[in-house]
Each structure stands twice: as C-alpha cells, then as structure tokens.
Amino acid sequence: MISGVTIRMAGRTLLNNADLTVDPGRRIGLVGRNGAGKSTLFKAITGTLPLDGGDIRFSSRARMAQVKQEAPSGQQSLLETVLEGDEERAALMAEAEDPTTEPLRIAEVHDRLHTIGADAAPARAATILAGLGFDATTQARPVDEFSGGWRMRVALATALFANPDLLLLDEPTNHLDLEATLWLETWLAKFPGACLLISHDRGLLDRCVDSIAHLDQQKISLTPGGYDEFVRIRTERANQQRAQNEKVADQKAHLQQFVDRFRASAAKAKQAQSRIKAIAKLPQIESVIEDSVSKFNFPEPVELSPPILAMESVSCGYDDRAILKNIGLRIDMGDRVALLGANGNGKSTLAKLLAGRMDIMGGKQFRNNRLKVGYFAQHQEDELVEHETPIDHMQRALPNATLQQVRSQLARFGLDADRASNRISGCSGGEKARLLLALATRDAPQLLILDEPTNHLDIDAKDAMVRALDAFTGAVLLITHDPNLVEMVADQLWLVADGAVKPYDGDMDEYRVFLAERARITGRPAGRGDATGMKGEHGNKWDKKKKGGEAKSALAPLKKQAKACEEKLARLSDEYKKVEAILANPTIYQPHRMADMISAKTRLSDLKRETKSAEADWLAAEEALEAASAA
C-alpha cells in the first residue's frame, strides 16, 4: 500500500501525498508523461530510493521481484542463471547439498523444496526462456556469449521465474521482438500474482491489466479497465469539468453584471452586496489541464511511378554466406509493410538490403533511380555526438540548408527551439529518437524503413507518429515489437523465417493463435530459423509431421476440450451481456452507486480479457481437433 507518499528529485516534486493500493492478484498499468516519476516510484517501492514523506507497506511475507537494471554476466548457463532467481530455492538446494547439515534439518529442507515445487523449477525456467526466444541448445550456453539485449531477456526471465506476489515491470518489451512480446502478453494474462506494469505499449496495457494508475500533477489516480477505457473515462471527466467550469463562469458573469450595474445605487445596495457574497460562495473554477500534443510531420515526398523497388530471386548475406535467399517482392508508393519473425531470422538484414546499405549476392533488383530511402535504426543513437546539439547534427547532414530550414526540419518532430539547442548528453531517449527520425527524413524519402522507432516514445508520441504515417504518401517498412503499432500502421505482413521472405496472409490475432498453437505442439515458440507459419500448403506441414498417428488416438480428449471451451465462451458471453445491461442503466452512474459502477467496469474488463484467452484456447482446440480428424 502506497500511502501519502511524497518524492522529490533534484528540487522537483514528482509525487505529493500520493496514494495507491495494490490488492493481491491485481494487474495495474502505470502511465504518465515521460518524467512524471513512474520509474522513480518503482525505486521507492523496492526501497532503493528514500521517501520524502508517507510510507509504503507490504503484506507480511509478500515476495517482490523486478528486472535488474544490470544485465547478468558470467560463465553460468542461461538456465542456471534463471534458476538462481528463486533465492529461496537456491538457498535450500545449497543447504540440502551441504554435508554439515543435520539430518532433521535436511528433512525440513526437502519438505520445503517439495512444497515450492523445486523439482519442476528447471522445466518452468526452460519454458520461460523458450518463450523469450531461447531454445534448449541456447539455454545451455554461458551468459557471457550473448549481447546486452539478449542478456536483458535473461534478466526478464529471472524476474518472471521468481513467481512473486508482486511483480514490477518497467518497459519489459524494449528488448523483445514481436514474437516474445506476444508470448509475454499471454504469460501476464495468466500470472496469478499482483503486477505493476510501466509500458508505452497501449496494446499490452489493454490486454494485460485490469486498472490504469495515472501519474499526473504529482498525484496517482486509479481507473478501472485497460488503456482505452482509461482514455474514454479521462476524456469524459475533462468534458464534465469543462462543462461545470462554463456553468460556474456563466453564473459568476450574471451576478457580476448586476453588481457592476447597481453597486452605486442606494436602493439596490443590499441586493448588490448579497450577490457579491453569492459570487464568493461559487466553487472555484478548476483549470482543465490539456497535455501538449506530440508533434510528428513527415516531409511530403515526390511521387514516383510504381514500382519504386522490386526484387526477383535475390539472395543476400555476409562474408559469402547467404542469410536470405530467393527474395521476391515489390514496393509501391503508399504501401505499409510490417515484418514478422523472431530476432535473428533476418529482418534487419532485409531492412539494410532495401535501404541500399548492402549489395545483393544474386538475382535481379530494380530500384527507381529517383528513389530516396529514409532509414531509422535504434542503434544509430550510438552515433550521436554527446557534446553537440540536434542543430549541429542537422547542419552537418544538410550543409546547404539555412538555419531556419534546419530548425524547421527538427520542429517537424517536436524538437522546438529550446530542445534543439540542448546538448545530446542532456537529451532524453525520446528526444534522441526524434532527432534520428528528423535526420532519416531530411531528404523527403519515398520509402521509410523504421526499425524499432518507438522504444523511447511515450504513448502520446506513438499516437502522433501513427497519425503522421497515415498522412505520409510514401511507402513504409516497419520492424517493431509493438503489435498495436503493427495493427495501426501496416496493411501487409511479411514473415521473415527459414532464410525466406514471404507474405503472411492473416492478421495479428491469427498470428497470436499460430504462435500459441506452435508453442503448445512443439513445446517452444517460433524462434531463430523456425517454421514460417505460412497458411495453405505451408501452414501446417510442421503440425502434421508432429502429430502424425497420435492425432486419431487424441480425438476424444480433443473433442472434450473443444466442447469445454465452447461452454466457457457461452458462460462468459452471458455474463458479459448482463454486466453491459447493468452499465447501460443510467442510475448506476449516480454518486451513491459509484462503487457499483467501478465494480461493474472492472468485471467487464476482466470478462474481455478472459474471453480473448478463451477464444484463443477454443481456436487452438478446434485446430488440433481438425488436424487429428484429418490424420
């Protein structure tokens, strides 16, 4: 429980007498503008930052876990590293193996190990690592063999494996690919403990939390439901406040008009004084705080005739080793393409090829000779010069441009005069991302290649980017771990896997089902070099080979499972209608029924999440039943 908490940093008050209660099993999304104090609050919860006022209390024996900021290192295997994340299990195992431990104590230790499911721990840890993209062979390799981004996945796996009563996650998807992000969504939806989640991924917030805690104006306000519901309620409250302010202002103006007219009249002096007192009793007009709108505006490119880029039987790679083969694709002005496929399958290689940053090894390529490509990659942040300003960088990129033209290009992405003059060392991650976007689009490209463009952007900035991409008339190729961004931007999906690039004929919901079904059947998610997941003749080759003759013998339990899923969906649907009917009754919004209204909305949010999970289970059961019937 967070009670009356005050936190100050560098002379600035982030929280002032703020309250928040996290009940067992509650999943709360923590949102707010960059710099509002979300990560600082996490530090206070974990005890690494002292409070300036108030207190934070936990239930007795409650266990808490969070992702460590430092990536793990050492010669231990990934699996061993994750297993050590359960400190109680690790301590008990060490005590059990200690020859000096007394027999009676050993019996107690083994009893406790049995209670906490120590025998099943390696399998559970392996499942979590697999979900985050590490196959069985990779899990046995030392941590030191991996890059920083992959090590942070191990840190995340360690926190998830700890199975705490309270899980703190701060932007957990930043180091994940889309496939691992979708797996994490499923894991969080089934996590039985309480969770505080900081994320700029509104899809994750909609699918995985039951409440939104908003840090704003030094307070924390709790709203039931996911992020979309939070936006709706927040907008509704702002409109109500605005209407109330207008009503009070009209009353005040009417009374003031009488006072001004008759203040000097002896006959009306008493009435004038009465109205002056009435004005003083009117409620104070509260300002409606409007967040500043994030700005993104991509330059308008020169129209080119189609196709602007095409490839036929192209192969590409490094050091005479082909990574992708037999690539056949076409890109026209206005295309919106998102790449699917786990990290390591070649998405970034394809992006570099299309950007013209690597040569083809074979095949034919057509590239319009007037084509300009804007290429954004997150690693480019390392190329920024710390002691220079955004203006310095843009002037070097546009040597013939005037200072006004340089400032105008930066302003397209929200880098106003003040922020454009700050040194890079003092810029936030979001400001650096805006600068990289401004640099990538300085020549008004016809093709935008965006590789993880939103890692450091808050939700409002992401929404602004989506609006800007909608207005952009050129082509867009998107690589992102954010499924909501894919759904909002892309109208084509290409799957990069098994050294090939092929269209994926489906939407993100179907892709989620495919990944879940693949993980259920093979025991691991789609990872490096995994199956393509194509529909039709490609779609279920791996499925049929895996199931084979087992399908027929499994028919009866599959039918039972499918029927159970149908019955569960029917029950959820009936309850959903009943809760909707309750919320459709205007009386529930009366002040004395506020608790009933919040309870109903919370239950409606839970039902939405449970229905999505049940639908995925039903689809998986039906597909498995269909495959078994056909075998």
Sequence and secondary structure as in RCSB ss.txt:
>XXXX:A:sequence
MISGVTIRMAGRTLLNNADLTVDPGRRIGLVGRNGAGKSTLFKAITGTLPLDGGDIRFSSRARMAQVKQEAPSGQ
QSLLETVLEGDEERAALMAEAEDPTTEPLRIAEVHDRLHTIGADAAPARAATILAGLGFDATTQARPVDEFSGGW
RMRVALATALFANPDLLLLDEPTNHLDLEATLWLETWLAKFPGACLLISHDRGLLDRCVDSIAHLDQQKISLTPG
GYDEFVRIRTERANQQRAQNEKVADQKAHLQQFVDRFRASAAKAKQAQSRIKAIAKLPQIESVIEDSVSKFNFPE
PVELSPPILAMESVSCGYDDRAILKNIGLRIDMGDRVALLGANGNGKSTLAKLLAGRMDIMGGKQFRNNRLKVGY
FAQHQEDELVEHETPIDHMQRALPNATLQQVRSQLARFGLDADRASNRISGCSGGEKARLLLALATRDAPQLLIL
DEPTNHLDIDAKDAMVRALDAFTGAVLLITHDPNLVEMVADQLWLVADGAVKPYDGDMDEYRVFLAERARITGRP
AGRGDATGMKGEHGNKWDKKKKGGEAKSALAPLKKQAKACEEKLARLSDEYKKVEAILANPTIYQPHRMADMISA
KTRLSDLKRETKSAEADWLAAEEALEAASAA
>XXXX:A:secstr
 EEEEEEEETTEEEEEEEEE   TT EEEEE  TTSSHHHHHHHHHTSS  SEEEE   TT  EEE  SS   SS
SBHHHHHHTTSHHHHHHHHHHH TTS HHHHHHHHHHHHHTTGGGHHHHHHHHHHHTT  HHHHTSBGGGS HHH
HHHHHHHHHHHT  SEEEEESTTTT  HHHHHHHHHHHHH  SEEEEE S HHHHHHH SEEEEEETTEEEEEES
 HHHHHHHHHHHHHHHHHHHHHHHHHHHHHHHHHHHHTT TTTHHHHHHHHHHHHHS                  
     S SEEEEEEEEEETTEEEEEEEEEEE TT EEEEES TTSSHHHHHHHHTTSS  SEEEEEE TT  EEE
EEGGGGGGS TTS HHHHHHHHSTTS HHHHHHHHHTTT  HHHHTS GGG  HHHHHHHHHHHHTTT  SEEEE
ESTTTT  HHHHHHHHHHHHH  SEEEEE S HHHHHHH SEEEEEETTEEEE  S HHHHHHHHHHHHHHHSS 
S TT     STTTTTHHHHHHHTTHHHHTHHHHHHHHHHHHHHHHHHHHHHHHHHHHHHSGGGGSGGGHHHHHHH
HHHHHHHHHHHHHHHHHHHHHHHHHHHHHH 
